[in-house]
Amino acid sequence: MATKHHSFVVIGLGTFGGTVALELARFGNHVTGIDRSERSVAAIADELDRTLILDAREDVALREAGIEICDVGVIAIGDDIEASILATITLKTLGIKKIWAKAASKNHHRILSKLGVDRVIHPEKEVGQHIAQVLHNPLVRDYVSLGNGQHVVNFRIPETLEGRKLDELKHHGFDLRCIGVMRGTEFLGQDGSGCVLQKDDLLLLLGGRKGLRDFAGSL
C-alpha cells in the first residue's frame, strides 16, 4: 500500500524547523516553509515546494499566503513567544486540522495547550532525555516512548547471553512483551519461538519504564 502524502506548512526555518521541513519534503510531502529571515528561507528554498519570507506575527500576511489548504501546521518558533502564539491563533482560525508547536518554556507550553495545539514539542528536552536513557544503560541502543508510560526499547544482547534461547530470558517476570529480535537487517523470533540469541542481536521489548530498567539491570 502506498504511503499517503500530506501538505504541511512549517513556520520558522531555524535548525529545528528547517530540519523538519526538509525531512517532510524528503518523504514526498508537499511542504511550504515560512520564515521572516531571507537567509533561512534561501538556505532550503530549492528543497521545498514553496517558501515565503514573511513575519508570522502578521496575521493578514499569513492569511493571504494560501496555507489554509495545508493538512498540518508546524510552528517551529521557539525564541519569539509572541510570534509563536499569534501564528498558532492564525492557523487555528484558518481551520488547519492538526497543529504541532515548539515551546520554549513551561508557560509557553501552557499557552499553546490552551490554544488547542495538538502536540507541544520540547526538542532539546526530549533529545536530552533520550540521550540520558541510552547513556545510562550501555545495553540500550535506542528507545521510543509510546505514551501512557509504555516504551519500546532496543536491548543489545551481551556476550554472556549468546546461545541462550529467547524464552529463557524471563522478561515476562518484569511485565514485558517481546516484539522480536533484529539480527543485522533481518527480523526474527518472538515470544516462545525458541530463537537462539547471538551476541549483538537487538532484542525489542515493550513495557513500562520500571520493568525495562529492572530487566536491563538483571542482564
C-alpha positions, 0 to 999 in steps of 0.5 A: 500500500502506498504511503499517503502524502500530506501538505504541511506548512512549517513556520520558522526555518531555524535548525529545528524547523528547517530540519523538519521541513526538509525531512517532510519534503524528503518523504514526498510531502508537499511542504511550504516553509515560512520564515521572516529571515531571507537567509533561512528561507534561501538556505532550503528554498530549492528543497521545498515546494514553496517558501515565503519570507514573511513575519508570522506575527502578521496575521493578514500576511499569513492569511493571504499566503494560501496555507489554509489548504495545508493538512498540518501546521508546524510552528517551529518558533521557539525564541519569539513567544509572541510570534509563536502564539499569534501564528498558532491563533492564525492557523487555528482560525484558518481551520488547519486540522492538526497543529504541532508547536515548539515551546520554549518554556513551561508557560509557553507550553501552557499557552499553546495547550490552551490554544488547542495545539495538538502536540507541544514539542520540547526538542532539546528536552526530549533529545536530552532525555533520550540521550540520558536513557541510552547513556545510562544503560550501555545495553540500550541502543535506542528507545521510543516512548509510546505514551501512557508510560509504555516504551519500546526499547532496543536491548543489545544482547551481551556476550554472556547471553549468546546461545541462550534461547529467547524464552529463557530470558524471563522478561515476562517476570518484569511485565514485558512483551517481546516484539522480536529480535533484529539480527543485522537487517533481518527480523526474527523470533518472538515470544516462545519461538525458541530463537537462539540469541547471538551476541549483538542481536537487538532484542525489542521489548515493550513495557513500562519504564520500571520493568525495562530498567529492572530487566536491563539491570538483571542482564 
